[in-house]
């Protein structure tokens, strides 16, 4: 089996999410740490990484996809409302390219996903769960994404979810002096806070975060007030608009007993931060709602989708060509090892300086690699490449190769 056939992508994202639910599963740092540890123990696992954003939890890797799927289902904890997608081989490669480019995002052309993917790859590389082969695949995805961004209109305009909040507030004529509570000031929440004070300088912004020091720091930057995270339910009624941007929640932040009424609640958390009952007496805006607003401005991006798909198709072909050569060139590495081993017991070569022998072997293997490159379009089994080389090349290299490998050529 080719290495590319062992590539897999498993997960749940905005396309597979339960209709009407703003809820994609997520994993904690501890779960992620244990997951990497367990997957690295699995025989045949060449690469493994996770990508967890506000609208996707996906596993990518090279190895046994069935075991990876079992781990994914274990993470879900028996929650049967989701059915993870499972791609392998060419389907998985296509998914990775489309994901990294943003054309597979909830917001077409999403600018944030490529950074999230790059950080996930870097994290997995530091842990030691990314092979050179998978790094080449990831780099190809990133290269393709950058090329699409610079040569098409796929990422033109500001359409991130953090800006979608501003669009929603503008479209609904909400006064600039509204009292706004923003819960969660990670990288996503920080962008929302900065956008709010930029586009609504008269708003009365208050921040709250599980780590209060982070909220205090951002409060100094933006001029916002800060309240303790533990008092949110007590103070939420004071605000006109409540925005949540918190991940890894074990239970909702805003519960039914807060008594919230006639509020605008923008729920960008994963899982959802709002009890279902709150929607009965308040306006609850979800990721999906904001995506619909932004998608109205995406006509220009959609027009360039065919061009983006063409770029991806070309980049995938380039990767597959390289992968095919990489697969065949493994025979060169094995052959070199065998020839060097045989040279150490050859009475004649044992009398020659090792540097001279090594130089000759390197030249011979170099000639062999060039042969592979010239014949990469031909369907020659990897274990028969050296036989074909000997047949086609009547030189000193082929003679030595035939003697050292004890090959009989018809």
Secondary structure, DSSP 8 states (H G I E B T S, - for coil): --GGGGEEEEEEETTTS-TT--------HHHHHHHHHHHHHSTT--EEEEEEETTEEEEEEES-HHHHHHHHHHHHTT-TT---EEEETHHHHHHHHHHHHTTTSSSTT-SHHHHHHHHHHHHHHHHT---HHHHHHHHHHHHHHHHHHHHSSTT-S---HHHHHHHHHHHTT--TT-EEEEE--SHHHHHHHHHHHHH-TTSEEEEE-SSHHHHHHHHHHHT-EE--GGGHHHHGGG-SEEEE--BS-SS-SB-GGG---S-EEEE--BS--B-GGGGGTSEEEEHHHHHHHHHTT-HHHHHTHHHHHHHHHHHHHHHHHHHHHHHHHHHHHHHHHHHHHHHTT-TTGGGS-HHHHHHHHHHHHHHHHHHHHHTTTS---GGGHHHHHHHH--SHHHHHHHHHTT----
